Amino acid sequence: MKEESIPVPFMRWCLGMCCASIFTFAYLLAPPYVLSSLLALAFRYPNGNIAFIYAIPLIVSMLTPARAMPTVVGWLHPMLDYFQFECITENEETLDANLAKGKNYIFACQPHGVISFCGMCSSVYRDPKHRRVQTAVASSLLKFPILKNVMGIFSLTDASGPNLKKILKRPGTEGSVVIYIGGMAELFKCCRTEERLFISKRKGFIKLALREGVDIVPIYLFGNTSCLSVMKHGPLARISRQLKLSFTLFWGKLFLPIPRDDKLLYVAGKAIEIPKIAEPTQEDIDKYHQQYVNEVVRIFNQYKGQAGELYEGKSLFID
């Protein structure tokens, strides 16, 4: 028997929609604004003073690094009501105790979605001390003006191998990291009617975990692919794939850049114990990768019934 959700007060629903839309509008408007600002400065149009004033946000952003703002993240709490967000963590007490003792983890998330609203909501929902766990993203996002400052409040870090190795040397939350396994390639595979994960060939994180001896927590982000729909073809889609940023056209409510208020369910499964092997063989990598895939499939099948009507008839495909 399904539990009936408690109605959200209309004003709080509207506030949650506005909070979520900040990020979709940032992705939509930042690229044309940056381009037009650069052109205005280059051609001094309509004159030098106006061009400079118009480009001030760009200039400030270029001079300001991305900065984690856990307090600001906490202010986004109305988003949780808008998306009817729910969080389930298997063995939560053990996980929290291990983090407090200095054990670190790789939190492996899927699916990616256009913008990971489920991942963002989990950061808003969690204890402020856990907001220090960094999320690995493409270096292009950390360099792109405006976007790096807007998205940077969620504590982002470069997804390059050397940087991740450096992070995983640290203890506890400071040495843990969130990785989106399917990346941008996965974005163009999912839709509201079908769930496809691009993880069958993504084994680099397993090799990294084996070399560093870090356990992996598989996480499924139900609803991440339904908040927004994406244009999967065309030049913008090709640019998005190359830059590993969502620069393609996307839409949500009423074909506007407003995310749909579909239910979001965050499920963190049981940690997969990973031994430390300085030079893992392909057999080692394949063994633990298969354990990971099996755990992701288990989480999907076990919890999809709690993820709202959209998931009632959905099947999971592993590419």
C-alpha positions in Angstrom: 0.0 0.0 0.0 1.5 3.4 -1.0 2.0 6.1 1.4 0.2 9.4 0.6 2.5 12.3 0.4 1.8 15.3 2.6 0.8 18.3 0.5 3.4 21.1 0.4 2.2 24.6 1.2 1.9 26.5 -2.1 4.3 29.3 -1.2 7.0 26.9 -0.1 6.5 24.9 -3.3 7.0 28.1 -5.3 10.1 29.0 -3.2 11.5 25.5 -3.9 10.8 25.9 -7.6 12.6 29.3 -7.6 15.6 27.8 -5.8 15.9 24.9 -8.3 15.4 27.2 -11.3 18.4 29.3 -10.3 20.7 26.4 -11.5 18.8 25.7 -14.7 18.8 29.4 -15.7 22.5 29.6 -14.8 23.3 26.8 -17.2 21.0 28.3 -19.9 22.1 31.9 -19.7 25.7 31.8 -18.7 27.2 30.7 -22.1 25.4 33.4 -24.2 26.1 36.0 -21.5 29.9 35.2 -21.5 30.0 35.2 -25.3 28.2 38.5 -25.6 30.3 40.1 -22.9 33.5 39.1 -24.6 32.2 40.5 -27.9 31.0 43.7 -26.3 34.5 44.2 -24.8 36.3 43.3 -28.0 34.3 45.7 -30.2 33.6 48.3 -27.4 29.9 48.1 -28.3 27.9 50.3 -28.0 30.7 52.1 -26.3 33.6 51.3 -24.0 31.9 52.3 -20.7 28.7 50.4 -21.3 30.6 47.4 -22.5 32.7 47.4 -19.3 29.6 47.8 -17.1 27.8 44.9 -18.9 30.9 42.7 -18.5 31.5 43.4 -14.7 29.8 40.1 -13.6 32.0 38.2 -16.1 35.2 40.0 -14.9 34.4 39.4 -11.2 33.7 35.7 -11.9 36.9 35.3 -13.8 38.9 36.7 -10.9 37.0 34.6 -8.3 37.6 30.9 -7.8 34.8 28.4 -7.2 34.1 28.4 -3.5 32.2 25.9 -1.4 29.4 27.5 0.6 27.8 24.9 3.0 25.8 27.6 4.7 24.3 28.8 1.5 23.5 25.2 0.5 21.5 24.9 3.7 19.4 27.9 2.6 18.1 25.8 -0.3 15.9 23.6 1.9 12.7 24.5 0.1 14.0 22.4 -2.8 13.5 19.3 -0.7 9.8 20.0 -0.5 9.5 20.9 -4.2 11.0 17.6 -5.2 9.4 15.5 -2.4 13.0 14.5 -1.6 13.6 11.3 0.3 17.0 9.9 1.5 17.7 6.3 2.3 21.1 5.2 3.5 21.7 1.5 4.2 23.9 0.9 7.2 23.9 4.7 7.9 25.1 4.4 11.5 28.1 2.3 10.4 28.9 4.7 7.6 28.8 7.8 9.8 30.8 6.1 12.6 33.5 5.1 10.1 33.7 8.6 8.6 34.1 10.0 12.1 36.9 7.6 12.8 38.8 8.8 9.7 37.8 6.1 7.1 37.2 7.6 3.7 34.9 6.5 0.8 34.3 6.9 -2.9 30.5 7.7 -3.2 29.7 6.4 -6.7 26.6 8.0 -8.2 24.3 7.3 -11.1 22.5 8.4 -13.2 23.9 11.7 -14.2 20.9 13.7 -15.5 21.1 17.2 -17.1 21.7 18.7 -13.6 22.0 16.4 -10.6 19.1 17.8 -8.6 18.9 14.6 -6.5 22.6 14.9 -5.6 22.2 18.6 -4.8 19.2 17.8 -2.6 21.2 15.2 -0.7 23.8 17.9 0.1 21.0 20.2 1.3 19.5 17.4 3.4 22.6 16.1 5.1 24.4 17.2 8.2 26.5 20.3 7.4 29.7 18.4 8.3 29.1 16.0 5.4 28.8 18.9 3.0 32.6 19.0 3.0 32.7 15.9 0.9 33.7 17.1 -2.5 32.1 16.2 -5.8 34.4 15.4 -8.8 33.5 17.4 -12.0 35.0 18.2 -15.3 37.8 20.8 -15.1 35.9 22.8 -17.7 33.1 23.5 -15.2 35.6 24.7 -12.6 36.9 27.2 -15.2 33.7 28.4 -16.9 32.8 31.9 -15.6 29.5 32.3 -13.7 28.8 28.5 -13.7 31.8 27.7 -11.6 30.6 30.2 -8.9 26.9 29.1 -9.0 27.6 25.3 -8.9 30.8 25.7 -6.8 28.8 26.2 -3.7 28.3 22.4 -3.6 32.1 21.8 -3.0 33.4 20.8 -6.4 36.8 19.4 -7.3 38.6 18.4 -10.4 37.9 14.9 -11.6 41.4 14.3 -12.9 43.2 11.2 -11.6 46.1 12.9 -9.9 43.7 15.2 -8.0 41.4 12.3 -6.9 44.5 10.4 -5.6 45.5 13.4 -3.6 42.1 13.7 -2.0 41.9 10.0 -1.2 45.1 10.3 0.9 43.2 12.3 3.5 41.1 10.9 6.3 37.3 10.9 6.8 35.0 13.3 5.0 38.0 15.4 3.8 39.3 12.4 2.0 36.1 11.2 0.5 34.7 12.1 -2.9 31.5 11.9 -4.9 32.0 10.6 -8.5 29.4 10.4 -11.2 30.3 7.2 -13.0 28.5 7.6 -16.3 29.4 11.3 -16.7 28.2 13.4 -19.6 27.9 10.4 -21.9 25.2 9.0 -19.7 23.2 12.2 -19.9 22.3 11.5 -23.6 21.1 8.0 -22.9 18.4 8.5 -20.3 14.9 9.8 -20.6 11.7 9.9 -18.6 10.5 6.5 -20.0 13.8 4.6 -19.9 16.7 4.3 -17.5 20.1 3.6 -19.1 23.4 3.7 -17.2 26.7 4.1 -19.0 28.8 2.1 -16.5 29.7 -1.2 -18.2 33.0 0.2 -19.5 33.6 2.7 -16.7 36.2 0.9 -14.6 38.7 3.7 -13.9 37.2 4.4 -10.5 37.5 0.7 -9.5 41.2 0.8 -10.4 41.6 4.0 -8.3 39.8 2.5 -5.4 42.0 -0.7 -5.5 45.2 1.3 -5.6 44.2 3.5 -2.7 42.3 0.8 -0.7 39.1 2.9 -0.5 35.7 1.3 -0.1 33.0 2.2 -2.6 29.4 3.3 -1.7 27.1 2.8 -4.7 24.4 5.5 -4.9 21.3 5.6 -7.1 19.6 8.9 -7.8 16.0 8.1 -8.6 14.3 11.0 -10.5 17.6 12.6 -11.7 16.7 11.8 -15.4 13.1 13.0 -15.2 13.5 16.6 -13.8 14.6 17.8 -17.2 14.5 16.6 -20.8 17.5 17.1 -23.1 18.1 17.6 -26.8 20.3 14.6 -27.6 21.4 15.6 -31.1 22.8 18.6 -32.9 25.9 20.9 -32.5 25.2 21.9 -28.9 25.0 18.2 -27.9 28.4 17.6 -29.6 29.9 20.6 -27.7 28.4 19.3 -24.4 30.1 15.9 -25.0 33.4 17.5 -25.7 33.4 20.0 -22.9 31.6 17.6 -20.5 29.1 20.3 -19.6 25.4 20.5 -20.2 25.4 23.1 -22.9 22.7 21.4 -25.0 19.1 22.6 -25.0 17.0 21.2 -22.1 13.5 21.9 -20.8 11.2 20.9 -17.9 7.8 22.3 -16.9 5.7 23.6 -19.8 8.9 23.3 -22.0 10.6 26.0 -19.9 13.9 25.7 -18.1 12.0 25.0 -14.9 12.7 21.5 -13.5 9.7 19.2 -13.0 8.7 18.5 -9.5 8.9 14.7 -9.9 9.8 12.8 -6.7 13.6 12.5 -6.0 14.8 9.5 -4.1 18.5 9.2 -3.0 19.5 5.6 -2.0 23.0 4.9 -0.7 23.6 1.1 -0.8 26.0 -1.0 1.3 29.6 -0.2 1.0 31.7 -2.5 -1.2 34.8 -3.5 0.6 37.9 -2.9 -1.6 41.3 -4.3 -0.7 44.5 -2.2 -1.3 46.3 -3.6 -4.4 49.2 -1.4 -5.6 49.0 -2.8 -9.1 45.6 -4.4 -9.7 45.3 -6.8 -12.6 42.4 -6.6 -15.1 40.9 -9.6 -13.4 40.9 -7.7 -10.1 39.3 -4.7 -11.7 36.6 -6.8 -13.5 35.8 -8.7 -10.3 35.0 -5.6 -8.2 33.4 -3.8 -11.1 30.9 -6.7 -11.4 30.2 -6.5 -7.7 29.5 -2.8 -8.2 27.2 -3.3 -11.1 25.3 -6.0 -9.3 24.8 -3.7 -6.3 23.5 -0.9 -8.5 21.0 -3.2 -10.1 19.9 -4.5 -6.7 19.3 -1.0 -5.4 17.3 -0.1 -8.5 15.1 -3.1 -8.3 14.6 -3.0 -4.5 13.7 0.7 -4.3 12.1 1.8 -7.6 8.7 1.1 -6.0 9.4 4.0 -3.6 10.5 6.4 -6.3 7.1 7.5 -7.6 4.8 6.6 -10.5 7.4 7.3 -13.2 9.4 4.3 -12.0 6.6 1.8 -11.8 7.1 0.5 -15.3 10.7 1.5 -15.8 13.4 -1.1 -16.5 17.1 -0.6 -16.0 19.6 -1.0 -18.9 23.3 -1.2 -18.4 25.4 0.1 -21.4 
